[in-house]
Amino acid sequence: MITPQAIEDLRHAGPDGVRRYVHETLLASESFEKLPKEEQGALANRMVKVLSYLTDPLAGHPHLADAASRSAGAEAAPPEAPLAAALADDKKQPPPFGPAAQAAPDVFKRFVDTVDFPKFVSGLIEGVYTSIVRSSIQQMEAYSKLMEAVVKSTPEFARDHVTPDQARGFLRDKFPSALKIEGGKLAMQDNVDDKDKPDFKNFLGLQEELDVSDEDQEQKLMESAQLKMAKQRQQQIASMVMMGINRIIVTEGEIKASVIFDVTAESKTHGETETGFDSTRTHYDAAHSEDNSFWGTGGSSSDTVNTSVSTAHARTAGQSDDKLKAHANLSGSVLVRFKSETFPLERMASPDEMAAAQERSKR
């Protein structure tokens, strides 16, 4: 295995040392020996190139060789130091999961706790069955009320279902040109001819003609109108009962419920590392000589100046982007198939009630 320490050990081993290391490493692997000869050679060459690049003091940049030789004695950090440090320092590597991915399990758990799916399903089932049962009960109650209205006597039905004001309105609407309601009582219109006066006797089946101007006779007219209206309504109800009342019967049904939780986390990390090395060297030679000393002797001097400046720099930039999307979809559907059939009268009414219904349905 190629470790930072192995790279450091091979830094000054040269090409032969790198090839020996790669050769020994590959021969120690059983999977390498199982590869064809062509693939073994190609793999070994690629590993030698990669390891040579990592252990090259010039980091694969031969054009820096002159600058590197001029700064051989400088104490500045070599240009490959940032690269080696980046390979060796595993602690600087980003975490395997970003903040969004780390928060996703907690978000999902809160979703599940918030959406009470069992309660939703039980409410859906209970609502459907309660509606079906309530509908059946309402149908039975409505039919029972119809039968109850049919079997009542006409005076009893009139007392329970026809008010005196309705009876007065019934007579006024029957004879609009002759009657009016004044002060809550029936009264004759002004200037009504004898030929236009109402025929209460024949219309209401009275024994004698009554006058609306008399309070007691007006009361009898109102009561007779109530009885007539009650008889008409009972005839209509009895006819409906005898023809049969339809009821709705559920034959088949289906209830579906589903919940979908979707939590998506996305983390993007981008890193960029740049290393560089600059080297500047200045060389200056100076010489001086003279032969004019007082003692007739000659002299000479020589100066040499060497200046070397080496600069290594590194820049690392990083950028991260985290996204977390979460939504829940809760849905339910109900499918009910039903049929309509005639309500069986003989199961709800006694023979006497059926006879009363038949009698009142006659016109």
Phi, psi and omega per residue, in radians:
M1 nan 2.355 -3.137
I2 -1.479 1.950 -3.118
T3 -1.958 2.837 3.059
P4 -0.945 -0.608 3.125
Q5 -1.186 -0.673 3.106
A6 -1.127 -0.674 3.096
I7 -1.099 -0.708 3.132
E8 -1.148 -0.684 3.140
D9 -1.169 -0.572 -3.099
L10 -1.561 0.041 -3.044
R11 -1.073 -0.584 -3.138
H12 -2.024 0.328 -3.123
A13 -1.429 -0.345 -3.140
G14 1.418 3.048 -3.113
P15 -1.031 -0.690 -3.129
D16 -1.141 -0.728 3.122
G17 -1.102 -0.675 3.110
V18 -1.117 -0.782 -3.131
R19 -1.104 -0.689 3.111
R20 -1.103 -0.707 -3.124
Y21 -1.128 -0.756 3.131
V22 -1.144 -0.720 -3.139
H23 -1.064 -0.809 -3.120
E24 -1.176 -0.671 -3.119
T25 -1.162 -0.768 -3.111
L26 -1.221 -0.649 3.134
L27 -1.167 -0.402 3.123
A28 -1.380 -0.109 -3.122
S29 -1.730 2.225 3.123
E30 -1.227 -0.626 -3.126
S31 -1.154 -0.525 3.115
F32 -1.154 -0.700 -3.114
E33 -1.170 -0.385 -3.130
K34 -1.456 -0.174 3.134
L35 -1.333 2.674 3.038
P36 -1.088 2.784 -3.085
K37 -1.051 -0.684 -3.119
E38 -1.114 -0.735 -3.135
E39 -1.226 -0.590 3.090
Q40 -1.072 -0.787 -3.125
G41 -1.140 -0.736 -3.131
A42 -1.129 -0.715 3.133
L43 -1.142 -0.727 -3.138
A44 -1.119 -0.737 3.133
N45 -1.103 -0.723 -3.138
R46 -1.143 -0.717 3.138
M47 -1.152 -0.656 3.116
V48 -1.115 -0.733 3.142
K49 -1.116 -0.775 -3.113
V50 -1.154 -0.788 -3.104
L51 -1.215 -0.577 3.077
S52 -1.134 -0.653 3.122
Y53 -1.172 -0.732 -3.104
L54 -1.201 -0.554 -3.092
T55 -1.684 0.007 3.138
D56 -1.317 2.128 3.119
P57 -1.019 -0.443 -3.127
L58 -1.597 0.051 3.080
A59 0.971 0.642 3.115
G60 1.358 0.311 -3.134
H61 -2.123 1.463 -3.082
P62 -1.144 -0.367 -3.129
H63 -1.183 -0.177 3.083
L64 -1.616 0.149 -3.053
A65 -1.124 -0.741 -3.137
D66 -1.082 -0.780 3.139
A67 -1.131 -0.627 3.139
A68 -1.189 -0.653 3.136
S69 -1.221 -0.610 3.129
R70 -1.243 -0.435 -3.116
S71 -1.831 0.391 -3.081
A72 -1.060 -0.580 -3.106
G73 -1.552 -0.054 -3.098
A74 -1.283 2.644 -3.124
E75 -1.664 0.091 3.137
A76 -1.186 2.721 -3.117
A77 -1.154 2.368 3.134
P78 -1.114 2.682 -3.075
P79 -1.118 -0.376 -3.105
E80 -1.476 -0.061 -3.112
A81 -1.030 -0.777 3.113
P82 -1.053 -0.626 3.138
L83 -1.172 -0.776 3.120
A84 -1.126 -0.699 3.137
A85 -1.125 -0.646 -3.141
A86 -1.174 -0.605 3.108
L87 -1.292 -0.581 -3.042
A88 -1.454 -0.502 -3.005
D89 -1.600 1.576 -3.140
D90 -1.285 -0.343 -3.090
K91 -1.213 -0.367 -3.115
K92 -1.465 -0.110 -3.138
Q93 -1.228 2.551 -3.129
P94 -1.170 2.695 3.131
P95 -1.107 2.718 -3.099
P96 -1.101 -0.445 3.131
F97 -2.264 2.475 3.105
G98 -1.388 3.070 3.139
P99 -1.031 -0.664 -3.129
A100 -1.120 -0.774 3.141
A101 -1.170 -0.613 3.121
Q102 -1.212 -0.530 -3.137
A103 -1.462 -0.284 -3.049
A104 -1.030 -0.793 3.137
P105 -1.042 -0.686 3.141
D106 -1.178 -0.674 3.097
V107 -1.111 -0.758 3.136
F108 -1.075 -0.729 3.136
K109 -1.115 -0.710 3.120
R110 -1.144 -0.641 3.086
F111 -1.049 -0.840 -3.105
V112 -1.099 -0.696 3.141
D113 -1.209 -0.593 -3.093
T114 -1.309 -0.774 -3.129
V115 -1.496 1.812 -3.134
D116 -1.461 1.470 -3.068
F117 -1.112 -0.758 3.105
P118 -1.021 -0.691 3.115
K119 -1.153 -0.676 3.109
F120 -1.089 -0.762 -3.125
V121 -1.159 -0.786 -3.130
S122 -1.114 -0.676 3.094
G123 -1.139 -0.643 3.115
L124 -1.138 -0.808 -3.136
I125 -1.150 -0.799 -3.120
E126 -1.091 -0.709 3.139
G127 -1.115 -0.708 -3.128
V128 -1.153 -0.872 -3.087
Y129 -1.196 -0.633 3.097
T130 -1.106 -0.689 3.114
S131 -1.124 -0.715 -3.138
I132 -1.140 -0.802 -3.131
V133 -1.139 -0.748 -3.141
R134 -1.093 -0.671 3.113
S135 -1.109 -0.732 3.121
S136 -1.126 -0.712 3.132
I137 -1.122 -0.723 3.132
Q138 -1.118 -0.655 3.094
Q139 -1.112 -0.743 3.138
M140 -1.150 -0.734 -3.138
E141 -1.126 -0.730 3.138
A142 -1.110 -0.707 3.139
Y143 -1.180 -0.647 3.119
S144 -1.124 -0.680 3.123
K145 -1.156 -0.645 3.091
L146 -1.101 -0.777 3.132
M147 -1.145 -0.667 3.123
E148 -1.108 -0.695 3.122
A149 -1.198 -0.576 -3.095
V150 -1.241 -0.741 -3.029
V151 -1.413 -0.163 3.102
K152 -1.181 2.689 3.008
S153 -1.240 2.756 -3.092
T154 -1.084 -0.802 3.094
P155 -1.056 -0.673 3.137
E156 -1.155 -0.756 3.111
F157 -1.119 -0.694 3.127
A158 -1.117 -0.715 -3.141
R159 -1.148 -0.613 -3.059
D160 -1.516 -0.455 -2.951
H161 -2.190 -0.126 -3.141
V162 -2.226 2.097 -3.123
T163 -1.549 2.783 3.096
P164 -1.039 -0.683 3.122
D165 -1.118 -0.641 3.080
Q166 -1.125 -0.662 3.127
A167 -1.161 -0.739 3.105
R168 -1.097 -0.730 3.097
G169 -1.111 -0.607 3.124
F170 -1.107 -0.766 3.131
L171 -1.213 -0.720 3.121
R172 -1.079 -0.737 3.141
D173 -1.189 -0.484 3.121
K174 -1.294 -0.625 -3.133
F175 -2.202 1.227 -3.042
P176 -1.201 -0.503 -3.119
S177 -1.396 -0.204 -3.073
A178 -2.013 -0.491 -3.027
L179 -2.020 2.694 3.020
K180 -2.600 2.889 3.089
I181 -1.888 2.159 -3.077
E182 -2.389 2.100 -3.114
G183 1.125 0.516 -3.141
G184 1.378 0.142 -3.138
K185 -2.215 2.799 3.048
L186 -1.314 2.472 3.107
A187 -2.571 2.741 3.135
M188 -1.441 2.538 3.024
Q189 -1.159 2.763 3.119
D190 -1.249 2.513 3.039
N191 0.980 0.833 3.103
V192 -1.570 2.189 3.107
D193 -1.224 2.750 3.138
D194 -1.081 -0.596 -3.134
K195 -1.236 -0.352 -3.125
D196 -1.676 -0.030 -3.130
K197 -1.193 2.561 -3.097
P198 -1.165 2.539 3.051
D199 -1.708 1.356 -3.096
F200 -1.131 -0.539 -3.045
K201 -1.105 -0.894 -3.139
N202 -1.295 -0.652 -3.087
F203 -1.188 -0.703 -3.085
L204 -1.769 -0.045 3.137
G205 1.227 0.736 -3.109
L206 -1.533 2.837 3.103
Q207 -1.418 -0.436 -3.108
E208 -2.576 2.851 3.126
E209 -1.389 2.439 -3.112
L210 -2.042 2.679 -3.086
D211 -1.983 2.228 -3.095
V212 -1.261 -0.308 -3.138
S213 -1.262 -0.352 3.066
D214 -1.544 2.288 -3.045
E215 -1.129 -0.756 -3.126
D216 -1.180 -0.717 3.130
Q217 -1.188 -0.582 3.068
E218 -1.110 -0.645 3.117
Q219 -1.151 -0.708 3.116
K220 -1.158 -0.645 3.086
L221 -1.101 -0.719 -3.138
M222 -1.123 -0.758 -3.127
E223 -1.141 -0.677 3.113
S224 -1.146 -0.665 3.107
A225 -1.153 -0.626 3.082
Q226 -1.083 -0.771 3.139
L227 -1.117 -0.691 3.140
K228 -1.147 -0.748 3.110
M229 -1.123 -0.692 3.133
A230 -1.108 -0.715 -3.133
K231 -1.132 -0.716 3.128
Q232 -1.113 -0.755 -3.129
R233 -1.173 -0.723 3.113
Q234 -1.094 -0.643 3.077
Q235 -1.068 -0.755 -3.141
Q236 -1.124 -0.789 -3.124
I237 -1.142 -0.733 -3.141
A238 -1.112 -0.649 3.107
S239 -1.135 -0.702 3.094
M240 -1.098 -0.743 -3.128
V241 -1.137 -0.740 -3.102
M242 -1.214 -0.573 3.102
M243 -1.259 -0.374 3.121
G244 1.813 2.364 3.119
I245 -1.802 2.219 3.120
N246 -1.308 2.550 3.034
R247 -2.312 2.688 -3.118
I248 -1.690 2.265 3.129
I249 -2.147 2.163 3.104
V250 -1.369 2.172 -3.117
T251 -1.813 -0.488 -3.075
E252 -2.776 2.583 -3.135
G253 -2.688 2.827 3.137
E254 -2.605 2.334 3.129
I255 -2.146 2.243 3.127
K256 -2.204 2.447 3.082
A257 -2.473 2.478 -3.124
S258 -2.619 2.671 3.056
V259 -2.436 2.389 -3.133
I260 -2.209 2.140 3.031
F261 -1.846 2.265 -3.129
D262 -2.275 1.946 3.101
V263 -2.147 2.053 -3.101
T264 -2.112 2.184 3.116
A265 -2.041 2.406 -3.125
E266 -2.386 2.205 3.132
S267 -2.233 2.280 3.098
K268 -2.207 2.244 3.126
T269 -2.217 2.281 -3.131
H270 -2.222 2.175 3.127
G271 -2.155 2.580 -3.110
E272 -2.476 2.224 -3.135
T273 -2.176 2.357 -3.125
E274 -2.336 2.260 3.096
T275 -2.137 2.665 -3.140
G276 -2.730 2.793 -3.128
F277 -2.504 2.257 3.100
D278 -2.136 2.397 3.137
S279 -2.407 2.326 3.107
T280 -2.301 2.309 3.137
R281 -2.346 2.341 3.134
T282 -2.101 2.272 3.137
H283 -2.141 2.300 -3.114
Y284 -2.412 2.246 3.088
D285 -2.077 2.403 3.097
A286 -2.410 2.421 -3.138
A287 -2.329 2.579 -3.127
H288 -2.530 2.389 3.105
S289 -2.541 2.645 3.117
E290 -2.690 2.760 -3.117
D291 -2.399 0.739 -3.077
N292 -2.179 0.609 -3.127
S293 -1.312 2.809 -3.098
F294 -1.099 -0.588 -3.119
W295 -1.569 0.094 3.102
G296 1.396 0.227 3.131
T297 -1.689 2.694 3.098
G298 -1.726 2.766 3.117
G299 -2.514 2.818 3.130
S300 -2.623 2.715 3.096
S301 -2.492 2.710 -3.120
S302 -2.549 2.346 3.126
D303 -2.156 2.432 3.084
T304 -2.280 2.248 -3.138
V305 -2.163 2.191 3.056
N306 -2.154 2.197 3.133
T307 -2.211 2.211 3.113
S308 -2.189 2.302 3.085
V309 -2.225 2.134 -3.141
S310 -2.148 2.327 -3.118
T311 -2.305 2.211 3.040
A312 -2.029 2.343 -3.112
H313 -2.408 2.667 3.133
A314 -2.488 2.506 3.114
R315 -2.382 2.300 3.123
T316 -2.193 2.242 3.127
A317 -2.218 2.466 -3.130
G318 -2.405 2.613 3.128
Q319 -2.540 2.354 3.140
S320 -2.280 2.581 -3.129
D321 -2.437 2.133 -3.102
D322 -2.113 2.338 3.107
K323 -2.309 2.436 3.105
L324 -2.356 2.087 3.119
K325 -2.070 2.321 -3.121
A326 -2.524 2.385 3.034
H327 -2.710 2.710 3.121
A328 -2.185 2.425 -3.127
N329 -2.160 1.947 -3.113
L330 -1.958 2.154 -3.066
S331 -2.456 2.667 3.089
G332 -2.556 2.584 3.135
S333 -2.460 2.565 3.141
V334 -2.259 2.267 3.078
L335 -2.114 2.084 -3.115
V336 -2.166 2.201 3.041
R337 -1.893 2.383 -3.060
F338 -2.504 2.963 3.061
K339 -2.393 2.814 3.132
S340 -2.006 2.347 3.128
E341 -2.481 2.811 -3.136
T342 -1.325 2.352 -3.131
F343 -1.192 2.248 -3.118
P344 -1.255 1.879 -3.093
L345 -1.103 -0.677 -3.063
E346 -1.145 -0.329 3.120
R347 -1.482 -0.298 -3.090
M348 -1.877 -0.473 -3.044
A349 -2.014 2.546 3.066
S350 -1.365 2.905 3.106
P351 -0.980 -0.692 3.127
D352 -1.127 -0.732 3.133
E353 -1.148 -0.692 3.110
M354 -1.137 -0.681 3.115
A355 -1.130 -0.690 3.121
A356 -1.146 -0.692 3.122
A357 -1.130 -0.719 3.136
Q358 -1.145 -0.700 -3.134
E359 -1.147 -0.728 -3.079
R360 -1.363 -0.310 3.116
S361 -1.385 -0.213 3.132
K362 -1.276 2.540 -3.114
R363 -2.011 nan nan
